[in-house]
Amino acid sequence: MKVAYNTQRVENSFIIKLEGDLIGDEAGPKLVEIVSDALNNGIKTTIIDLGRVRYISSSGIGVLITMLTKMRNAGGEVVLTSPSEHVKKLLIITKLNNIFTVYEDLSTALKKHTGDSAKQ
């Protein structure tokens, strides 16, 4: 199953909810474009909800890193939330857990990155 996604803006953060397999297919460039558009609209934090992602390939990892690089180069941040056990293991094996901020759930990420408590 290819990755499906939906997006929403919450205050100064942008949420991308992914579902399926993140394999860097045609959705990859589209996801990077969504992050670029968010930056152009003044959003500095993108929260990627991995709660419904079953599998991430090396190309999918590349998409996540490209999104992170784009945001950080513009003074922003990409955080990951709700990874499954399988995805958690992948993040540890690839050491991406040291590069990305990872939250257990979306509500925790939102508390940290919206409203008055948002990091500047």
C-alpha positions as CSV (number, residue, x, y, z in Angstrom):
1,M,0.0,0.0,0.0
2,K,1.4,3.3,-1.0
3,V,1.5,6.1,1.5
4,A,-1.6,8.3,1.8
5,Y,-1.5,11.6,3.7
6,N,-3.6,14.4,4.9
7,T,-2.5,17.7,6.3
8,Q,-3.8,20.3,8.7
9,R,-2.5,23.6,10.2
10,V,-2.7,24.0,13.9
11,E,-1.6,27.5,14.9
12,N,2.1,27.9,13.9
13,S,2.6,24.2,13.2
14,F,1.7,22.0,10.2
15,I,0.7,18.4,10.7
16,I,1.2,15.7,8.0
17,K,-0.6,12.4,8.9
18,L,0.8,9.5,6.9
19,E,-0.8,6.1,6.4
20,G,0.6,3.0,4.6
21,D,4.1,2.4,3.4
22,L,6.5,5.4,3.1
23,I,8.6,4.2,0.1
24,G,9.5,7.5,-1.5
25,D,7.4,6.9,-4.6
26,E,5.6,9.7,-6.3
27,A,4.3,10.8,-2.8
28,G,7.9,11.7,-1.8
29,P,8.4,14.8,-3.9
30,K,4.8,15.9,-3.1
31,L,5.5,15.7,0.6
32,V,8.7,17.7,0.2
33,E,6.7,20.3,-1.8
34,I,4.1,20.5,1.0
35,V,6.9,21.3,3.5
36,S,8.2,24.0,1.1
37,D,4.7,25.5,0.8
38,A,4.4,25.5,4.6
39,L,7.7,27.3,4.9
40,N,6.5,29.9,2.4
41,N,3.4,30.4,4.5
42,G,5.6,31.2,7.6
43,I,5.2,27.8,9.3
44,K,8.4,26.8,11.2
45,T,7.3,23.4,12.6
46,T,6.1,20.4,10.7
47,I,4.8,17.4,12.7
48,I,4.8,14.1,10.9
49,D,2.4,11.7,12.4
50,L,3.7,8.1,11.7
51,G,1.0,6.4,13.7
52,R,-0.5,4.6,10.7
53,V,2.8,4.0,8.8
54,R,3.6,0.3,8.5
55,Y,6.9,0.4,6.7
56,I,9.5,2.9,5.7
57,S,12.1,2.1,2.9
58,S,15.5,3.7,2.5
59,S,13.9,6.1,-0.1
60,G,11.2,6.9,2.5
61,I,14.0,7.7,5.0
62,G,15.5,10.0,2.3
63,V,12.1,11.8,2.0
64,L,12.0,12.4,5.8
65,I,15.6,13.7,5.8
66,T,15.0,16.0,2.8
67,M,12.0,17.5,4.6
68,L,14.0,18.0,7.8
69,T,16.9,19.6,5.9
70,K,14.6,22.0,4.1
71,M,12.9,23.1,7.4
72,R,16.2,23.4,9.3
73,N,17.8,25.4,6.5
74,A,15.0,27.9,7.0
75,G,15.3,27.9,10.8
76,G,12.4,25.5,11.2
77,E,12.0,21.9,12.6
78,V,10.4,18.6,11.6
79,V,9.3,16.3,14.5
80,L,8.0,12.8,14.3
81,T,5.2,11.4,16.3
82,S,3.5,8.1,17.1
83,P,5.9,5.7,15.5
84,S,4.9,2.0,15.6
85,E,7.4,-0.4,17.3
86,H,8.7,-1.4,13.8
87,V,9.2,2.2,12.8
88,K,10.8,3.0,16.2
89,K,13.3,0.1,15.6
90,L,14.1,1.5,12.2
91,L,14.7,5.0,13.6
92,I,17.1,3.5,16.2
93,I,19.0,1.3,13.6
94,T,19.4,4.2,11.2
95,K,20.3,6.6,14.1
96,L,17.5,8.9,12.9
97,N,16.2,9.0,16.5
98,N,19.3,11.2,17.2
99,I,18.5,13.5,14.3
100,F,14.7,13.9,14.7
101,T,12.8,14.8,17.8
102,V,10.4,11.9,18.3
103,Y,7.2,12.1,20.4
104,E,5.1,9.2,21.6
105,D,1.9,10.9,20.5
106,L,0.5,13.8,18.5
107,S,-1.0,15.6,21.5
108,T,2.5,15.8,23.2
109,A,4.1,17.2,20.0
110,L,1.3,19.7,19.7
111,K,1.7,20.9,23.3
112,K,5.5,21.4,22.7
113,H,5.2,23.2,19.3
114,T,2.0,25.3,19.4
115,G,0.9,28.3,21.3
116,D,2.9,30.1,24.0
117,S,5.1,27.0,24.7
118,A,6.5,26.8,21.2
119,K,10.2,27.0,21.0
120,Q,11.5,30.1,19.3
